[in-house]
Amino acid sequence: MPKHLPHELRDFSYAMAANMETKRHVYGLLTASCFHFASKHIELTHKRELLFSTKKSMLLTSHPFADGETVHIVNMHGINFVSYTTFSNELSKIEAVIQTHEGAMIVSGDFNNWSKRRIQALEAFRQRLCLEKAPVQDEHHIKRVFSKPIDHIFYRGLRLVRSEAIDTKKISDHNPIHAVFEKL
């Protein structure tokens, strides 16, 4: 279990998609869930970011409900420091991977949608996948670039009970967004 997690997340199971490792740290995505992980699929961007020469990751996990249905959770870190065309192409590749999954789905993460064109590309992505955007309590805790929020939660086939941004700088330069959903 990661050492610096907020109390609300300590009893969860975790899956991680690393995109960079050093001798002392692993960087990437972490999905926490109180449901069993039935499967895990990791994708890295084909292109690398210009400034850091890193790839970004997407983590797709599947979790069974008691009735046999499944919820798919997509945790992603959108590529940054690249052209709009590269950003859009990488978003399309992620869409191609997840569009085949039917039923309940949560898509969340840092989308790096800090420009008008990137916001439009993300909105088109959301609409094509029939996803709703989750409004977040304490939205001022969400990471912003050029005054635009870049962390989001989208969903379908579920009822959003609540979502909130948790103010903690101990585990990332992004505050986690904690969301609770109910099955329809």
Disulfide bonds with the S-S distance in Angstrom:
none
